[in-house]
Amino acid sequence: MAVELYEDALGDARNARTLATASELAYLSAEPGATAFRERLGLEGHLVSVDNHQGWVCSSPEHLVVAFRGTESPTSLDGLKDWLLTDAANLLMVPEGRLGTDLAAAGVGARFHQGFVTAIGSIWDEIYGRVAEEMKKEERPLWITGHSLGGAMALLAAWLFRRKFLAVHQVYTFGGPMIGNAEAAAAFDRDFGGRIFRYVNLLDPVPRLPTVSLVGNPYQHCQTEVAPADAASASESASAFLSSLASRTVDGLLNATLIDDIWNALQQRLAAHLLDSYQALVASLFKK
């Protein structure tokens, strides 16, 4: 089948549906993944995998799609606890190493989550090389997507592509956490001009994390957030859930016991974070 992406439609639900499927397939290993991308989306895919991080570079004559995997299992949050809670305060920093110069272009005061920067850095060279090679063959719209941790990597990859003078057409993330502070978010909003679409299930706490403080959270999202149409009536949203724990902080900071309590509650809300809940959210947009 032909890939269903609409170049002239910003934030279109049809684009979101296709890229949510690409985010789903990004969890697959090389051989079944290549087959699934070809049969379900009409894309020829190549897996880039280093350590526990992976992304797919997928192409058709009309489009390029880069899809990043979330945590190693699509039905688990394993591996995210330290990044989202325990070490979040220490990980919000000026980027260092190979990618530091490109991310520093976000401006004075911009800080990024070092764990997410390390994750994209582990596979960036090959991802970039394959996309650049495809663009030399034929320039096409570049779409970037990912679920959970993959959403964080997708945003950082979009920024890095622009620093390499490769235009990013649109970015769609599903249940992605925050990647930096207010200055970093503002830089993304300036550079991408309404081409980032963050899908958020309001019962999912992950998009409200990392947070080192339930009172004064230095992390912030870039725009544009897409939530369910009935968001106002959602019962105990993730924001309300986190706010309900604020009174238990000491000087506005999380302690070990509270971190464990938040993590346990987050695990209980796992269904709201799974990709199928986001695919259902996208499907609901077609019923309006």
C-alpha positions, -999 to 999 in steps of 0.1 A, spaced: 0 0 0 11 36 -5 21 57 25 -7 80 36 10 113 43 -3 147 33 25 172 27 3 204 26 -18 195 58 -2 206 90 -12 185 120 -36 164 99 -51 134 117 -43 113 87 -7 121 91 -9 113 128 -25 80 121 3 70 97 30 81 120 15 64 150 17 32 130 53 40 122 60 45 159 44 11 166 65 -6 139 97 11 153 96 -14 182 102 -43 158 135 -60 151 152 -57 117 136 -84 95 100 -83 108 102 -46 110 113 -42 74 85 -64 62 59 -46 83 69 -12 71 67 -24 35 34 -41 38 15 -17 61 29 16 51 46 11 17 79 22 30 114 6 26 129 7 61 164 3 76 169 -3 113 196 16 131 203 1 165 230 7 192 228 -7 227 192 -2 238 183 25 214 169 22 179 153 41 151 141 34 116 149 54 84 121 46 60 116 58 24 92 59 -5 96 79 -37 75 107 -21 85 107 16 112 100 42 101 89 77 123 85 107 107 66 136 123 62 170 115 33 194 105 40 230 116 19 259 128 -16 249 93 -31 254 63 -14 240 42 -25 271 67 -15 298 82 16 313 113 -2 324 144 19 322 126 53 325 124 57 363 158 73 368 155 95 337 120 107 346 123 110 383 154 101 403 181 118 382 160 144 365 176 173 385 211 163 376 203 156 340 189 190 330 221 207 318 240 224 290 247 196 265 283 183 263 302 161 239 297 157 201 262 171 200 267 199 224 275 226 198 244 219 178 221 219 209 238 250 223 224 268 192 191 269 212 205 299 229 218 312 263 200 295 291 188 265 272 191 232 291 184 197 279 179 164 295 213 147 292 199 112 292 177 119 261 207 137 245 229 106 251 201 83 237 199 102 204 237 106 203 242 68 203 225 64 169 226 99 154 255 95 131 240 66 112 205 81 112 218 113 98 240 96 72 212 75 59 188 104 57 214 126 40 220 98 15 183 95 7 180 132 2 209 132 -23 189 107 -43 157 127 -42 146 156 -19 114 146 -2 95 158 29 111 145 61 87 133 88 99 124 123 80 105 149 83 84 181 64 71 211 75 77 248 113 79 249 111 77 211 92 110 212 120 127 231 145 114 206 123 125 177 123 161 189 161 162 194 167 146 160 145 173 144 167 200 160 199 182 149 187 178 113 180 215 110 215 222 123 227 200 93 206 221 69 181 193 63 146 207 65 122 188 87 86 188 74 66 178 105 72 160 138 45 139 156 52 125 190 30 102 212 32 103 250 66 119 248 83 134 280 97 169 283 132 173 269 144 206 283 137 238 300 116 268 290 144 284 270 149 251 250 112 248 244 110 284 231 139 277 207 120 247 193 89 268 188 108 295 170 126 271 147 98 248 138 69 273 135 40 251 143 53 219 127 55 199 160 25 180 172 26 163 206 -2 138 212 -11 136 249 -35 113 266 -45 134 297 -44 103 320 -8 95 310 17 110 335 48 105 312 42 137 292 42 156 325 76 143 333 106 147 341 98 167 371 123 174 399 97 195 417 59 193 419 58 230 428 84 246 404 91 223 375 120 237 354 110 214 324 86 227 297 71 214 265 72 229 231 40 234 212 16 221 198 -2 197 222 -31 176 208 -54 161 235 -88 143 234 -118 164 225 -133 157 259 -101 168 278 -120 191 301 -141 162 314 -113 137 318 -114 122 353 -82 130 373 -58 140 346 -21 134 349 -16 170 359 -42 167 387 -27 135 399 8 150 402 -6 182 418 -23 160 444 11 149 456 26 184 459 18 188 495 41 158 503 72 175 490 99 190 512 108 225 500 92 216 467 115 186 461 108 150 456 121 126 482 128 89 477 95 77 492 75 101 470 95 91 440 85 54 446 49 64 452 48 83 419 64 55 401 40 29 415 11 51 405 26 57 371 29 19 365 -8 16 374 -16 41 347 5 23 321 -25 16 299 -29 54 293 7 55 281 7 25 257 7 33 221 -27 17 214 -43 44 236 -27 70 214 -38 53 183 -73 53 198 -69 91 205 -60 97 168 -89 75 156 -113 96 177 -103 127 157 -119 111 126 -153 109 145 -157 146 149 
